[in-house]
Structure formats: structure tokens, C-alpha cells
Amino acid sequence: MSFFRKTMFLIPCIALALLTGCVAIQETTAGSLAIIKEKMGGTDATSSPALAPLPSQNMEEVLESEIETNKFTQIWHGMDELASDYDDVLAGNDKSWFGRRTKKLTESALKLIASKAGIESYEKILDLQDKLTEAEQKKAELTASRLGYPVSSLNPLAMTREKCDKQIQETQENIDALNVEIKKQTTILLHDLNRHGQVVDAKHLKYLLTAAGGDDIMSMMNLAIILKQVQYAIGKQIKAASQFNGAQLQRYVGIQLVLLLAYEQAHVVAMDNIQKKYLPRLLEIRKNAEANLQETNELRQSSTEGENYLVQNVRISENTIKIADQYRTALEEMCSNLEKSRGKVQRNVAITRNTFKTVSTGASLLKLIQDSSQDYSELVSFNPPLLDTIYSDQMMEAFQQVSAQLKK
């Protein structure tokens, strides 16, 4: 399906969501509003409080348990192999060759981490969300085709309204079960992020799980967590060493450098997606809404027939434009925050690369680790903008619909 057709499909899809956001529709009865939210598959994820780390679990205890897992061991060995390649890269004098080789190794590191790392609850949520989308689409198709089926049929294999109603009910039960599981995994994910120093509340997490750009931010959070784990493992191994080993220490710095370069690349990917993928699509949606608004106004001027429908169409188009403008502001603010965060990462990359070349004493590496630990704390606390306008209860459902279109 072409993007234009997808965008045109957005208008009827978003209409239902906008019913909960239009000021004029706020007079709808509570019962009707509940039905609308049920059709949208809405869940009340905003009421869950942010979960703080358990009092008995400080960050050192958390990291100590994590670096003993098979997942971390796989990441560590993979980074160790890539770091050995950086020995050759950094020894080269051809800058153009160095740049190409570094980029290739960085992409390999990012791919390795993406396949091995990640918070398991987040990965489960992504899978559940895909299943939820399929179930909601199936329900919508069954509901739309229901009246086309006969009330009864002599053919036992033929679809009837009774059979269709049964399938709709079963699909709704599946939707309800998926929403319950998503809410459960979201609570676990919220706890995981907070115990790793990611100060995220339920509303922001709901945004990240829905919004265009949210997947990139979640991936970066996972990368930052791995950075902390590696940083802790390096410090632990250095302290446990019986004597100074310059070559081994340099290898540790190489592992750190690989991860930092991958983290920087993740920033670049996220910003590119905003600038080249989401913002252009958002502009197209806004243009279509403006065209629809103009057409609606022309119809109103030509005749009063169907005025009630046209007035509602005006409200829908105006709200679509409003949402698109708010979304653009949010994405631009996110991009600005990413640029600031990337600047800190680039500083760490420069320091670590320099140390990789010049490390000669244990003290110099330990000083790097101390400095980097403080820098990582700042990086790992990176959060998306507050986006208060998006979090308006009147606009959130419509925002989710636009998000779904932008992420395709």
C-alpha cells in the first residue's frame, strides 16, 4: 500500500479516536465513552506509579547479579573479539581507511548488542503489541462484514451472523488478554528501568511504547544499561588482578571504546529516523488534513445539506492538524535532546580512544573508569521530553493512532 493510501486510510481511523478528544464531544455520556475506548483497545496504563529500586538493592548489587548471566557473557566475548580488531584499526595511518573500518566495526557492535542485549520485558511487549494490532484488525474486519452474512444458512460451512458474532467475541477476549499481559510486562519494564537509574514514569513509558522514535529511545536505554554493566565488569576485573597487565588493560579500554561507538551510532540512527522518516510523513499527514479541511469548507459554502456531518469533519481535520503540530514539536525536542546527549558520548569516545593508545599505568585507566562512570550516570539518565501537550487525556488516543501510522 502506498504511503498516500495509508495516509488517506488514517482519516477514518483517527476519526474514532478524535471523538474522545474533540471538546464538543466531551458531552458524550460516560457509557458511550467507555464503548469508544473499548473499541480503541485502550488501557489505563497511566495510573501505575513509577517503581523505585528495592531498598535492599543498590546499583552495585544489581550489576553484580547481571554480569554473571549468560546474556552478559555473550556480549562480553563479542565485544572482546571486536576490540581486537580495533587494535589494527587504531594502528593504521590512513584516515579514510580508518573511517570506513571504524564504521563497519561500529555497525557490527550495534548489531551484536541489539541481538544479545535488551530488557526481556520490552521485547515481550513489542511481540504482544504486534499480536494486539493483528487482533484489533481482525475484529474490525469481522465487525465491518457482519451485516453481509446471512442470519442462518443450510450450508454448515457458510459464515453466518451467529458465527461472526462468536468470532468477534473470541477476538475481543484475545484482545483483553493481550492488554492484561501488556500491562503486566509494562509494570515489569518500568521496574527494570528505574532500578537501572532510568527515571521513567508510567506516562512517559506509555509514550515510548507507542510513539514514533520511542523504539529508538528504548534501544538506547538498553545500550546504556549494557555500558554500565561493562563498566562495572571492567572495574571488578582490574581490582581482582594480582599485577598490572598493560595489554589486558588496553583490551578493556578497547571493549569500552567499541560500546561507546555503538552508543554514539544509536544516537545517529535515532536522529536520522526523526529527520528523514517521521517528520516527512507527519508533514504529509498534515497536508492531507489541510486539503480535507479546505474541501469540507467548500462543501459547506455550496450547500447546507449534510451540515451536521460537515461540521464534524471540520473538527476532525482541525484536530488532526493540531495533533500533527504537537507531534512535530515533540519530535524536534527529542532530536535536540539526542544531539546534546550525543555530544557527551563523543567526548567520551575521544577520551577513550586517546586512552586506548596511551594507557601505560593502572592509575591512568582507573582514572578513566572513575571519570567515565560519572559521565555514564549522566548519559544513562537521558529521558525523552515531557510532552505535556501530547499527554492531554483529550488527545492521547488520537496521538496513538498517528503514532501507529508513522511507525509503519
C-alpha angles and dihedrals in degrees: 000000000000120000090245091057091045090052092049088050088056093068098066091037093053093045093078092048092049090057087076092049107043110100091221091057094054088092089069113118120263090245093056091047090053090052091050092051090048090053089050090052089237121176130194098241094144094074096065112101121231110264117229122210114278111267091239093051115077121178094263092056091049093050093043091059094044099052089058093061125103090238093059091044090056091050092047094052091046092051090047091057093048091047090059088058089054089060088068094040095053091047091059123097100201103098095194091051089045091054094050093045093047092051092051092049091046092053089049090052092049091049091048093051093044091055097043105029132058137101107278094220090057092052089050091050091054090052092046092049091054090051091047092053091051092048093049091048091050091050092049091051092048092048092049094050098040097097090051092066123084120252089238139358137196088219106088091205096052121104115247133182090256091054090044092051090051091052091048090052092048091048091050090051088052090049091051092049092049091050091051091051092046090052090050094050090044090057090051091047091049090053092048093051094048095048088053092054097262104137100209126148127205094265094053091045090052088053093049092050091051110030132087105255091027093101090055092050092049090050090052091050089054090049091050090052090052089050090056092048093050091045090054093046092051093051091047094051093047091052091048094052114108094212141009114281111186096189093050092046090052089052090054091053089048091056089050091049092051091053094046092052090050090050091051090049089052088058090052092050092050094049092046091052091053096047100038104027116024104032095050091049090048090052090052091052090050093049091052091049091051090050091050091049092051092048091049092051091049090053090050091052093050097052143353092226112120091010094152092056092045093050089054091048089054091054092048094050093045091051091047089055091047093051092047091052092049091047091051091053090049094050093047090050090049090050090051091052091049091052091053092048091048090054090060091048092051090053090053091047091054093048093046093047090051091048091048088061099040109031109132106146134046090235094061092053093045089052089052091051092050092049094044093049090060092046092049090054088059093045096046091053091060110133133181119254119282094248093196092173091057091048092061106127087225094059107031097092092050090045090056091053093052089046091055091053094047093050094056 
